[in-house]
Amino acid sequence: MDSFKEDIVFANVPEAVIERARAIQLMIFDVDGVLTNGGLILGDDGQEYKIFNSRDGHGIRMLSECGITPALLTGRNSKVVAHRAQDLNIEHVIQGRRNKLPAFEELLAALELSPEAAAFVGDDWVDLPIMRRAGLGIAVADAAPEVCANAHWVTTRAGGRGAAREACELLIKAQGHYERLTAGYLK
């Protein structure tokens, strides 16, 4: 495929979104409702469990291979998130920050990046301040209506069901890495 515009999932991506995606160096994901379906499983002992999508994880690994830094920013604290981040080699993990905008600005400062170089994938009202400030604000398909209305782009897939992978592929394709990444699998 010569152009990702031929891909049925990305056929209707506006050119302005593709341009924004080309400038991204940092991709930040909310966790609950983005990397998971938003459900929480709590055991009798208080242990928290989450279901992550393995394809989303592979998408995040591919971002790293393309030189795009992945990060997690969540309002909750969870050992499960720390384990998932370690499994995916995500260095930047910020938990327990319900007011996410200051954490976003701290991360940008630490990485010496402008907001235009950052993308954020979110699903709920607490994500709106970052989505409105980031160079590319992405909402998952089942996000709150206000989040979808303020996003630059909305995925076709729901949170925890491939939305993060779709967001990763948008950047990978917009930045011209798709053919190189898939070549090894298509031999």
C-alpha positions in Angstrom: 0.0 0.0 0.0 1.6 3.2 -1.1 -0.5 5.6 1.0 -2.3 4.9 4.2 -5.1 6.9 2.7 -5.9 3.7 0.8 -6.4 1.9 4.1 -10.2 1.6 4.8 -9.7 2.6 8.5 -7.8 5.8 7.6 -9.6 6.7 4.3 -11.4 9.6 5.9 -8.6 11.1 8.0 -8.4 14.8 7.3 -5.2 16.1 5.9 -4.9 18.5 8.9 -4.8 15.5 11.2 -2.2 13.8 9.1 0.0 16.9 9.2 -0.4 17.1 13.0 0.6 13.4 13.3 3.7 13.9 11.3 5.0 16.3 14.0 4.5 14.0 17.0 7.5 12.8 19.0 5.6 11.9 22.2 2.4 9.8 22.4 0.7 9.9 25.8 -2.1 7.4 26.6 -4.7 7.6 29.4 -5.1 4.1 30.8 -8.7 3.4 32.0 -11.0 3.7 29.0 -8.1 3.9 26.5 -5.8 1.0 27.1 -8.6 -0.8 28.9 -12.4 -0.8 28.3 -12.7 1.2 31.5 -13.9 -1.7 33.6 -12.2 -2.4 36.9 -12.1 -5.9 38.4 -11.5 -5.8 42.2 -10.8 -8.9 44.2 -12.0 -9.6 47.7 -8.4 -8.8 48.8 -8.6 -5.3 47.2 -6.3 -6.4 44.3 -7.1 -4.5 41.1 -7.2 -6.3 37.8 -7.4 -4.8 34.3 -7.7 -6.3 30.8 -5.2 -4.9 28.2 -5.4 -5.5 24.5 -2.2 -7.2 23.2 -2.5 -5.5 19.8 -2.5 -2.1 21.5 0.7 -3.2 23.3 2.3 -4.2 20.0 1.4 -0.8 18.6 3.1 1.0 21.5 6.2 -1.2 20.9 6.2 -0.2 17.2 6.0 3.5 18.2 9.3 3.1 20.1 10.8 1.4 17.1 9.9 4.6 15.1 11.5 6.9 17.6 8.2 8.1 19.1 8.3 8.1 22.9 5.3 6.4 24.5 4.0 7.6 27.9 1.2 6.8 30.3 -0.7 9.4 32.3 -3.5 8.3 34.5 -5.5 9.7 37.4 -5.5 6.4 39.3 -2.6 4.6 41.0 -2.3 0.9 40.1 0.4 -1.7 40.4 -1.1 -3.3 37.3 -0.3 -0.2 35.2 3.3 -0.2 36.5 3.6 -3.9 35.4 2.1 -3.2 32.0 4.4 -0.2 31.4 7.4 -2.3 32.4 6.4 -5.1 30.0 6.1 -2.5 27.2 9.3 -0.7 28.2 7.5 2.5 28.7 9.8 4.8 30.6 7.5 7.7 31.3 4.6 6.6 33.6 2.7 9.2 35.6 0.0 7.8 38.0 -2.3 9.4 40.5 -2.7 12.7 38.8 -6.4 13.5 38.5 -5.4 17.1 37.4 -3.5 15.9 34.4 -2.5 19.1 32.7 0.3 20.0 35.1 1.7 16.5 34.7 1.5 16.9 30.9 3.4 20.2 31.1 6.0 18.7 33.5 6.6 15.8 31.1 7.0 18.2 28.1 9.5 20.2 30.1 11.5 17.1 31.1 11.7 16.0 27.5 12.2 19.5 26.1 9.2 19.3 23.8 6.6 21.7 22.8 2.9 20.8 23.1 2.7 20.5 19.3 5.1 17.6 19.4 2.8 15.6 21.8 -0.3 13.5 21.1 -2.7 12.5 23.8 -5.3 9.7 23.6 -8.2 10.1 26.1 -11.8 9.2 26.8 -13.3 11.3 29.6 -13.7 14.8 30.8 -10.5 14.8 32.9 -8.6 14.3 29.6 -10.0 17.5 28.0 -7.4 20.0 29.2 -4.6 18.0 27.7 -6.4 17.1 24.5 -7.1 20.8 23.9 -3.4 21.7 24.5 -1.7 18.8 22.7 -0.6 19.0 19.1 -2.8 16.0 18.4 -5.8 15.2 20.6 -7.3 11.8 20.0 -10.5 10.4 21.4 -11.4 6.7 21.5 -14.6 5.8 19.7 -16.6 5.3 22.9 -15.3 8.4 24.7 -17.6 10.9 26.3 -19.3 13.1 23.7 -17.5 16.2 24.9 -14.2 14.5 24.4 -15.0 13.5 20.9 -16.2 17.0 20.1 -12.8 18.5 21.3 -10.6 15.9 19.7 -8.7 16.4 16.5 -9.5 12.8 15.6 -11.7 10.0 16.9 -10.7 6.4 16.4 -13.1 3.9 14.9 -12.3 1.4 17.7 -13.3 1.6 21.4 -11.0 1.9 24.4 -9.4 -1.5 25.3 -10.5 -2.8 21.9 -7.8 -1.6 19.5 -8.2 2.2 19.8 -4.6 2.6 21.0 -3.3 0.5 18.2 -5.3 2.6 15.7 -3.8 5.8 17.2 -0.3 4.2 16.9 -0.8 3.2 13.3 -2.0 6.8 12.5 1.4 8.1 13.6 3.4 5.3 12.1 1.7 5.7 8.7 1.8 9.5 8.8 5.5 9.5 9.5 6.3 7.0 6.8 7.3 4.0 8.9 4.5 1.6 7.9 6.2 -0.1 5.0 9.5 -0.6 6.9 7.7 -2.0 9.9 5.5 -4.4 8.0 8.2 -5.6 5.6 9.7 -8.1 8.0 6.3 -9.7 8.6 5.4 -9.9 4.9 8.4 -11.9 3.7 
